[in-house]
């Protein structure tokens, strides 16, 4: 009898957990995307409600929700602007992967806050998906899996051993570091 009560309580807890994973895509070619999808699959196997919100959807999985058409186009225009900024900033250097995430993402914040999900799991939120200012607008508990050092660096994703050679601490870098 007590085991039955424990099992019911355990199942109720599992049924109450609803996780929304936030990542740029569910691409099988991206390490962070694959990690996100694997965590999602494990949660589903354990009967925990889980879904993904992505800008670009590659799978046919019904639990992966892609930005609507207009938002994907808006995201593309934002990324086009920041890609141009990246090219200017990287001029003459090796191609350093940068994300600025400057523009607000009210669409994403509203989608998250209006969802039935109880826990938000951030993965790869770069590519103008959501800004650091928007993250604090999320009104639900957040888990953030760091797949690189972007959150601790101004705009670059990985630490460069000889930063002086590849990146001058420009006003742009200082601006984004202060925002974070």
C-alpha positions as CSV (number, residue, x, y, z in Angstrom):
1,X,0.0,0.0,0.0
2,X,2.8,2.5,0.9
3,X,4.7,1.6,-2.3
4,X,1.5,2.4,-4.3
5,X,1.2,5.8,-2.6
6,X,4.9,6.5,-3.2
7,X,4.4,5.6,-6.9
8,X,1.4,7.9,-7.2
9,X,3.3,10.8,-5.6
10,X,6.3,10.1,-7.9
11,X,4.0,10.1,-11.0
12,X,2.3,13.2,-9.9
13,X,5.6,15.0,-9.6
14,X,6.7,13.7,-13.1
15,X,3.3,14.9,-14.5
16,X,3.8,18.4,-13.0
17,X,7.3,18.8,-14.5
18,X,7.0,20.4,-17.9
19,X,10.2,21.4,-19.6
20,X,10.7,23.8,-22.5
21,X,14.2,23.6,-24.1
22,X,15.3,26.8,-25.9
23,X,17.9,26.5,-28.6
24,X,18.7,27.9,-32.0
25,X,18.0,24.6,-33.8
26,X,17.6,20.9,-33.5
27,X,20.3,20.2,-36.1
28,X,22.1,16.9,-35.9
29,X,25.3,18.8,-36.9
30,X,25.5,21.0,-33.9
31,X,26.9,19.8,-30.6
32,X,24.7,21.9,-28.4
33,X,21.6,21.0,-30.5
34,X,22.4,17.3,-30.2
35,X,22.9,17.6,-26.4
36,X,19.6,19.4,-26.2
37,X,17.7,16.8,-28.2
38,X,19.3,14.0,-26.2
39,X,18.2,15.5,-22.9
40,X,14.8,16.0,-24.4
41,X,14.6,12.4,-25.5
42,X,15.7,11.1,-22.1
43,X,13.0,13.2,-20.4
44,X,10.4,11.8,-22.7
45,X,11.6,8.3,-22.0
46,X,11.1,9.0,-18.3
47,X,7.6,10.3,-19.0
48,X,8.4,13.9,-18.3
49,X,6.6,16.5,-20.5
50,X,9.3,18.1,-22.7
51,X,9.4,20.1,-25.9
52,X,11.8,22.3,-27.8
53,X,11.5,25.9,-29.1
54,X,13.9,26.6,-32.0
55,X,14.4,29.2,-34.7
56,X,15.3,26.5,-37.3
57,X,13.7,23.1,-37.2
58,X,15.4,20.2,-39.0
59,X,13.4,17.2,-37.6
60,X,9.8,16.1,-38.0
61,X,9.3,15.7,-34.3
62,X,6.0,17.2,-33.2
63,X,7.5,18.3,-29.9
64,X,9.9,20.6,-31.6
65,X,8.2,24.0,-32.2
66,X,9.7,26.3,-34.7
67,X,9.4,30.1,-34.7
68,X,6.6,31.2,-37.0
69,X,7.4,32.3,-40.5
70,X,7.4,36.1,-39.8
71,X,9.6,35.6,-36.7
72,X,12.1,33.5,-38.7
73,X,12.3,36.3,-41.2
74,X,12.8,38.9,-38.5
75,X,15.5,36.7,-36.9
76,X,17.2,36.4,-40.3
77,X,17.3,40.2,-40.7
78,X,18.7,40.6,-37.1
79,X,21.4,38.0,-37.9
80,X,22.2,39.7,-41.2
81,X,22.9,43.0,-39.3
82,X,25.0,41.3,-36.6
83,X,26.8,39.2,-39.3
84,X,27.9,42.4,-40.9
85,X,29.1,43.8,-37.6
86,X,31.0,40.6,-37.0
87,X,32.7,40.9,-40.4
88,X,33.8,44.5,-39.6
89,X,35.0,43.5,-36.2
90,X,36.9,40.5,-37.5
91,X,38.4,42.4,-40.4
92,X,42.1,41.3,-40.8
93,X,41.8,38.6,-38.1
94,X,40.9,35.0,-38.2
95,X,37.2,34.3,-38.2
96,X,36.2,34.5,-34.6
97,X,32.7,33.2,-33.9
98,X,30.8,36.0,-32.2
99,X,27.2,36.5,-31.0
100,X,25.9,39.9,-30.1
101,X,22.2,39.1,-29.2
102,X,21.6,42.8,-29.2
103,X,17.9,43.0,-30.3
104,X,15.0,42.3,-28.0
105,X,13.0,39.1,-28.5
106,X,9.6,39.8,-27.1
107,X,8.2,37.1,-29.3
108,X,10.4,34.5,-27.5
109,X,9.7,35.9,-24.0
110,X,6.0,36.0,-24.6
111,X,5.9,32.5,-26.1
112,X,7.8,31.2,-23.0
113,X,5.8,33.1,-20.4
114,X,2.5,32.2,-22.0
115,X,3.3,28.5,-22.3
116,X,2.2,25.8,-19.9
117,X,5.9,24.8,-19.3
118,X,7.1,25.1,-15.7
119,X,10.9,25.0,-16.3
120,X,12.9,26.6,-19.1
121,X,16.1,25.0,-20.2
122,X,18.4,27.3,-22.2
123,X,20.9,25.8,-24.5
124,X,22.2,27.6,-27.6
125,X,20.5,31.0,-27.4
126,X,22.8,32.8,-29.8
127,X,22.1,34.0,-33.4
128,X,19.9,36.9,-32.1
129,X,17.5,34.4,-30.6
130,X,17.1,36.1,-27.3
131,X,19.1,38.9,-25.7
132,X,20.6,38.9,-22.2
133,X,18.0,41.6,-21.2
134,X,15.2,39.3,-22.4
135,X,16.4,36.3,-20.3
136,X,15.6,38.2,-17.1
137,X,12.1,38.8,-18.3
138,X,11.3,35.1,-18.2
139,X,9.0,34.5,-15.3
140,X,9.8,30.8,-14.8
141,X,12.7,28.9,-13.3
142,X,15.6,28.7,-15.7
143,X,18.3,26.0,-16.2
144,X,21.1,27.1,-18.4
145,X,23.5,24.5,-19.9
146,X,26.6,26.3,-21.0
147,X,27.9,24.7,-24.2
148,X,30.7,27.4,-24.5
149,X,32.0,30.5,-22.7
150,X,29.8,33.1,-24.5
151,X,28.0,34.2,-21.3
152,X,31.3,35.1,-19.7
153,X,32.9,36.7,-22.7
154,X,31.9,39.9,-24.4
155,X,30.9,38.4,-27.8
156,X,33.1,35.5,-28.6
157,X,32.2,31.9,-27.8
158,X,35.5,30.4,-26.8
159,X,38.5,31.8,-25.0
160,X,41.4,32.6,-27.3
161,X,44.9,31.9,-25.8
162,X,46.4,35.0,-27.3
163,X,43.5,37.5,-27.1
164,X,45.7,40.5,-27.8
165,X,46.7,39.1,-31.2
166,X,43.1,38.4,-32.3
167,X,40.8,40.8,-30.5
168,X,41.3,44.4,-29.3
169,X,39.0,45.3,-26.4
170,X,37.0,47.6,-28.5
171,X,34.1,49.8,-27.5
172,X,31.9,47.1,-29.0
173,X,33.3,44.4,-26.8
174,X,33.1,46.5,-23.7
175,X,29.5,47.5,-24.5
176,X,28.4,43.8,-24.7
177,X,30.4,42.7,-21.7
178,X,28.7,45.5,-19.6
179,X,25.3,44.4,-20.8
180,X,25.9,40.8,-19.6
